[in-house]
Amino acid sequence: MRVSLPFLLRSAVVLPLVGIAAACAASAPPRTEPLPPSRAASTSAAPAPGPSALSPQAAAQAASGGPFDPPPMGPLPPPPPLPHRPPDKVPSPDEQARKIADCARFSSCQDCVEAHKCGYCPDTGTCTPGDLFGPYPGTCSGAWEPMACKLGPRDAAEHDAETRAALAKQVQGFTPDGAPVDHAITDVKTPVTFQVRRGRCYQVTLRLSGDVDERWDLKPVAIPHVVFYEGGRSVPVAFDGFVIDRLCPQQDGAVDVYVATERARRGAWRAQLWSAPIEEEELVRQRDLHETAERRARIATWCKSCVVEWARCRVAGEPRCATSYFQCLAAARLTPADCERGDIAPVERPSGPFNEARLELHGPT
């Protein structure tokens, strides 16, 4: 007696290869974790006191700032001293004029630092010439960056309108939910906690202050302590903005937001929560879609494992492989028709191609 192979081969190719352990784990609630007691009772919290909190003056400024305003800057440190330039390394007026003209051709910081003997001057937002002893005399009075783009307050100010417009486009249809919260940038992952509730969808916008160093190393992270099925990702917006994209909680709870970094040690970020209503029917639809996808994934996983076991049995030359396959499905209360359709069968289960297995188990009907 032999099993009809077309379905088995289709199953072995089409069904996703995932582990049985993944199927078991899929039954747990998606994207949820216990809410720490310290966060359960908090409201839209300001940063915890300590080295990561802003000064009282900065906090007062933040309270009056708009949702797209950057947080206030702290005092800028003085630029590092330049190495002493020997008299014989002072460029001639002609050489300096020629190099200034050559470097001025590059308008972006990245193009500037990739050019030979050019560096970016954040104070003026220009590309200026230099060498091992720093910028040519009189071309850049502040920090000079010949190797990497460490953009400064001038660049942030020039891109401010662009960032505001891009953030406003991201949150169309949403309204501010509470006041913005400012937080200093440190390597300590101290989050800002926002309370959320079922019946509303949420986004979080973030702005960086103009004095941030190593801004490209910053990565906003959202940790929802609620069940949700879409969104929650951090997306960079324009020059110095970010948005935690739309998530719609299935229950009341909280969302922690922090900015992860390995190198940045200066500056601040401002977080603003936004919300919009969502109909109960849409929340139910999102839940049903997710549960259907999870159920089909579990069915695919189990069916795949039974096909693999059937193939092993046939290769080994063992008897009654079709019966073993059918019993493997029965252990999960599945039928071959369920596997062929990829979902749980209706009350009247259609007959599948595995008549051989039925004959082995039940005999001819």
Stockholm file with secondary structure:
# STOCKHOLM 1.0

chainA/1-365         MRVSLPFLLRSAVVLPLVGIAAACAASAPPRTEPLPPSRAASTSAAPAPGPSALSPQAAAQAASGGPFDPPPMGPLPPPPPLPHRPPDKVPSPDEQARKIADCARFSSCQDCVEAHKCGYCPDTGTCTPGDLFGPYPGTCSGAWEPMACKLGPRDAAEHDAETRAALAKQVQGFTPDGAPVDHAITDVKTPVTFQVRRGRCYQVTLRLSGDVDERWDLKPVAIPHVVFYEGGRSVPVAFDGFVIDRLCPQQDGAVDVYVATERARRGAWRAQLWSAPIEEEELVRQRDLHETAERRARIATWCKSCVVEWARCRVAGEPRCATSYFQCLAAARLTPADCERGDIAPVERPSGPFNEARLELHGPT
#=GR chainA/1-365 SS CCCCHHHHHHHHHHSCCCCHHHHHHTTSCTTCCCCCHHHHTCCSCCCCSSTTSCCHHHHHHHHHSCTTSCCCCCCCCCCCCCCCCCGGGSCCHHHHHHHHHHHTTCCSHHHHHHSTTEEEETTTTEEEEEETTEECTTSCSSCCBSSSCCCCHHHHHHTHHHHHHHHHHHTTTCEECSCCEEEECCSSCCCEEEEECTTEEEEEEEEECTTCSSGGGCEEEEEESSCCSSCCCEEEETTTEEEEEEECCSSSEEEEEEEECSSCCSCEEEEEEEEEECCHHHHHHHHHHHHHHHHHHHHHHHHHHHHHHHHHHHHHTCSCHHHHHHHHHHHTTCCHHHHHHTSCCCSSCCCCSCHHHHHHHHCCC
#=GC SS_cons         CCCCHHHHHHHHHHSCCCCHHHHHHTTSCTTCCCCCHHHHTCCSCCCCSSTTSCCHHHHHHHHHSCTTSCCCCCCCCCCCCCCCCCGGGSCCHHHHHHHHHHHTTCCSHHHHHHSTTEEEETTTTEEEEEETTEECTTSCSSCCBSSSCCCCHHHHHHTHHHHHHHHHHHTTTCEECSCCEEEECCSSCCCEEEEECTTEEEEEEEEECTTCSSGGGCEEEEEESSCCSSCCCEEEETTTEEEEEEECCSSSEEEEEEEECSSCCSCEEEEEEEEEECCHHHHHHHHHHHHHHHHHHHHHHHHHHHHHHHHHHHHHTCSCHHHHHHHHHHHTTCCHHHHHHTSCCCSSCCCCSCHHHHHHHHCCC
//
